[in-house]
Amino acid sequence: MYAQLGPTRLFFDVDGPQWVPDGDRMRRRPVLFLLHGGPGGDHGSFKKIVGQLRDVAQLVYIDHRGSGRSDPVDIQECTLDNNIDDVERLREHLGLESISLLGSSYGGMVAQGYAIRYPDNLDRLVLCATAPSFRFLAEAREKVEQEGSEEQKLVCQWLWEGSFESLDQLKRYYRAMAPWYAVSFQEEKFEESWGRGIRNFQQTNLGFSGFLREFDFTPELDQVRCPTMVLAGEKDWICAAGQAREIADRIRDVQLHVFADAAHSIADDRPDEFLAILREFLDGGDI
């Protein structure tokens, strides 16, 4: 499905009902917008595991502007600020009074920005494997310099510089770093996973050479008013668990869960625990 949001046509997909029978009445469940990572990824990585949350929420998968199945746009329009406002435009387009958000990695940065900019329109917030500011980059770079192989150092240099020249280079990056993204990584499944995704290396370049070096939500996180769940993997190399703790320290109504045996891809590494925590958090009665 597509939503025409001004000059931007955004792809979204809906799974599960909003209103469900509950004894002698109908109960409204959370409408959970799912915000993917990148920049330059797509929503497909949510479908296998996060998609199981359809039993407690109506899921709305979103491809950020210019990403995935959303229409191409001028690459300079694919900014954090525009991604935040696109979430609000889609809420209005769908006629929803309020929404809940789950943002993973870069999507968690978009979600933080939304919670600060549009607090009255948010019911619940889930921040997964993300960071509150540009400072995550220095920590990740240091880890690669200290522990990375020569191949990992090379491909991460392309990331830090925002200098990928092709999808083949981006694929080489993900192949080299995949064991760091998920402790459950299986080499034989890499091609299958890569083939399902739609990626835009130019958006990745724009983010890592530009706005990801500058954003900082830290001073404003105390403005987040809705119940918030912050999830982190203790073995996450790019959005280290300390970044999640920093977020949780600044939000008033917050729960923090750090998965001891998980990296950046928490849902893949600890699917049962991940789903149990979020079902309990989301299934809190009427919204």
C-alpha atoms as one frame of an Amber mdcrd trajectory, in Angstrom:
protein
   0.000   0.000   0.000   1.069   3.552  -0.610   0.365   6.892   1.026   0.843
  10.113  -0.925   2.362  12.454   1.642   2.827  15.706  -0.220   5.424  15.071
  -2.922   6.518  11.801  -1.243   4.831   8.427  -1.828   5.524   6.162   1.132
   5.079   2.397   1.169   3.398   0.804   4.186   1.940  -2.604   4.976  -0.636
  -3.460   7.654  -0.939  -6.723   9.579  -3.630  -7.526  12.154  -6.825  -5.809
  13.344  -6.977  -2.695  15.481 -10.250  -3.609  17.187 -10.723  -7.121  18.630
 -13.506  -8.879  20.583 -12.988  -8.882  24.352 -15.900 -10.540  26.128 -18.999
  -8.380  25.678 -17.140  -5.465  24.122 -14.574  -4.524  21.480 -11.096  -3.524
  22.598  -8.734  -1.203  20.733  -5.209  -2.538  20.461  -2.055  -0.484  19.893
  -1.332   0.584  16.331   2.390  -0.098  16.197   4.410   1.647  13.494   7.626
  -0.273  12.758  10.630   1.849  11.758  13.520   0.031  10.108  17.238   0.647
  10.253  19.830   1.895   7.828  19.643   4.574   6.667  18.787   2.861   3.419
  17.253  -0.393   4.662  13.676  -1.625   4.377  10.918  -3.093   6.542  11.405
  -6.707   5.458  13.679  -7.667   8.331  10.750  -7.167  10.747   8.425  -9.692
   9.134   9.757 -13.013  10.442  10.011 -12.337  14.186   8.637  -8.882  15.023
   5.652  -9.736  12.823   4.532 -12.208  15.481   3.481  -9.228  17.608   0.341
  -9.091  15.466  -1.325 -10.994  18.313  -1.109  -7.921  20.584  -1.026  -4.990
  18.153  -1.963  -3.858  14.682   1.368  -3.637  12.886   2.140  -0.948  10.331
   5.389  -1.638   8.480   6.938   1.455   6.888   9.675   1.992   4.341  11.277
   5.394   4.939  11.092   7.869   2.061  13.208   6.699  -0.845  13.858   3.369
   0.895  12.627  -0.123   0.132   9.365  -0.002  -1.811   8.733   3.695  -1.225
   9.081   5.806  -4.355  12.554   7.133  -5.219  13.235  10.728  -4.202  16.133
  13.163  -4.394  18.715  11.586  -2.110  19.209  14.891  -0.266  15.619  14.620
   0.995  16.357  11.364   2.840  17.175  12.997   6.162  16.454  12.192   9.786
  14.228  15.266  10.081  12.143  14.258   7.056  11.853  10.659   8.265  10.497
  11.920  11.595   7.916  14.154   9.933   6.914  11.396   7.494   5.791   9.272
  10.450   3.501  12.094  11.555   2.198  12.607   8.022   1.360   8.909   7.764
  -0.455   9.003  11.119  -2.569  11.873   9.831  -3.103  10.161   6.462  -4.459
   7.056   8.215  -6.735   9.113  10.465  -5.221   7.789  13.689  -5.547   9.809
  16.888  -2.384   8.279  18.278   0.152   5.548  17.538   2.829   3.449  19.180
   6.326   3.184  17.723   8.968   0.489  17.539  12.212   1.767  16.085  15.242
  -0.451  15.558  18.781   0.889  15.060  18.437   3.975  12.814  14.669   3.544
  13.137  15.121   4.029  16.876  16.705   7.397  16.187  13.692   8.353  14.079
  11.421   7.130  16.885  13.231   9.223  19.508  12.871  12.288  17.334   9.161
  11.612  16.883   8.599  11.127  20.623  10.242  14.490  21.297   8.599  16.395
  18.435   5.088  14.881  18.667   4.646  13.684  22.277   0.864  14.136  22.303
   0.413  11.623  19.488   2.332   8.721  21.009   0.959   5.955  23.243   3.974
   3.701  23.704   7.572   3.717  22.516   9.988   0.834  21.924  13.630   1.682
  21.221  15.653  -1.297  20.083  19.443  -1.412  19.569  19.769   2.311  19.021
  21.587   5.416  20.266  20.601   8.932  21.391  23.342  10.879  19.612  26.248
  10.954  17.184  28.558   9.762  19.973  27.789   6.118  19.169  30.032   6.432
  16.107  33.248   7.038  18.037  32.575   4.071  20.311  31.890   1.772  17.362
  34.980   2.965  15.478  37.166   2.296  18.482  35.850  -1.256  18.797  36.558
  -1.984  15.132  40.082  -0.548  15.422  40.809  -2.651  18.486  39.131  -5.935
  17.576  38.328  -5.957  13.856  40.024  -7.944  11.119  41.716  -6.112   8.258
  38.655  -6.765   6.082  36.338  -5.414   8.764  38.463  -2.300   9.180  38.381
  -1.706   5.422  34.615  -2.062   4.960  33.888  -0.029   8.089  36.017   2.778
   6.701  33.569   2.935   3.792  30.764   3.174   6.364  32.388   5.886   8.478
  33.222   7.956   5.400  29.869   7.350   3.687  31.814   6.295   0.591  30.095
   3.146  -0.680  30.201   3.172  -4.485  27.858   0.270  -5.208  25.496  -2.292
  -3.721  28.287  -4.840  -4.143  30.441  -2.835  -1.749  27.551  -2.540   0.706
  27.048  -6.314   0.472  30.758  -6.845   1.159  30.390  -4.683   4.264  27.429
  -6.674   5.573  29.103 -10.000   4.827  32.203  -8.989   6.779  30.284  -7.525
   9.729  27.403 -10.032   9.876  28.945 -12.097  12.719  29.129  -8.893  14.764
  25.531  -7.935  14.026  24.124 -11.236  15.336  25.677 -13.862  17.587  23.268
 -16.305  15.913  24.653 -15.541  12.429  24.823 -18.508  10.062  27.051 -18.050
   7.012  24.933 -20.333   4.835  21.878 -18.108   5.323  23.552 -14.820   4.366
  22.609 -14.906   0.672  19.000 -15.734   1.483  18.740 -12.852   3.933  20.485
 -10.424   1.593  18.229 -11.392  -1.296  15.062 -10.523   0.625  16.158  -6.970
   1.364  16.030  -3.775  -0.683  18.936  -1.483   0.156  20.031   1.984  -0.907
  23.761   2.590  -0.401  23.403   6.288  -1.279  21.128   6.802   1.730  23.641
   4.990   3.906  26.328   7.337   2.599  24.218  10.429   3.251  23.561   9.418
   6.838  27.061   8.384   7.827  28.774  11.280   6.069  26.240  13.824   7.298
  23.369  13.908   9.754  24.399  10.886  11.854  27.543  12.838  12.735  25.485
  15.699  14.121  22.203  14.549  15.690  21.818  14.669  19.468  18.537  13.927
  21.242  20.177  13.551  24.655  19.176  16.963  26.081  15.537  16.492  24.999
  14.825  12.916  26.054  13.241  14.121  29.293  10.419  15.438  27.084   9.348
  11.864  26.206   6.119  11.342  28.139   4.777   7.953  27.075   5.682   4.547
  28.553   8.951   3.492  26.936  10.787   0.179  26.573  14.501   0.326  25.756
  16.142  -2.879  24.511  19.847  -3.490  23.968  22.236  -6.319  23.249  25.239
  -6.510  25.549  27.342  -7.635  22.566  26.119  -4.912  20.181  29.143  -3.409
  18.452  27.576  -0.413  16.687  24.925   0.785  19.160  26.575  -0.395  22.354
  24.490  -1.216  25.411  25.809   1.892  27.131  23.933   3.966  24.565  20.665
   2.333  25.657  21.472   2.975  29.309  22.040   6.638  28.485  18.597   6.813
  26.853  16.919   5.066  29.785  18.577   7.389  32.302  16.825  10.374  30.702
  13.263   9.117  30.166  10.910   9.185  33.111   8.504   6.306  32.420  10.980
   3.728  31.143  11.931   0.078  31.315  15.374  -1.100  30.214  16.250  -4.646
  29.235  19.774  -5.625  28.199  20.069  -9.064  26.595  23.288 -10.681  27.802
  23.735 -13.010  24.825  22.631 -10.750  21.978  24.275  -8.307  19.602  22.643
  -5.672  17.365  20.018  -8.038  15.936  18.274  -8.752  19.234  15.160 -10.309
  17.707  17.282 -12.825  15.790  19.543 -13.642  18.732  16.889 -13.919  21.460
  13.517 -14.216  19.683  11.456 -15.825  22.458  12.634 -13.453  25.174  12.323
 -10.464  22.844   8.717 -11.306  21.968   7.708 -12.092  25.559   8.985  -8.725
  26.818   7.232  -6.766  24.077   3.951  -8.684  24.341   3.774  -7.828  28.027
   4.661  -4.190  27.357   2.194  -3.725  24.488  -0.721  -5.797  25.779  -1.740
  -3.386  28.492  -5.460  -3.105  27.797  -7.235  -0.298  25.982  -5.217   2.486
  24.390
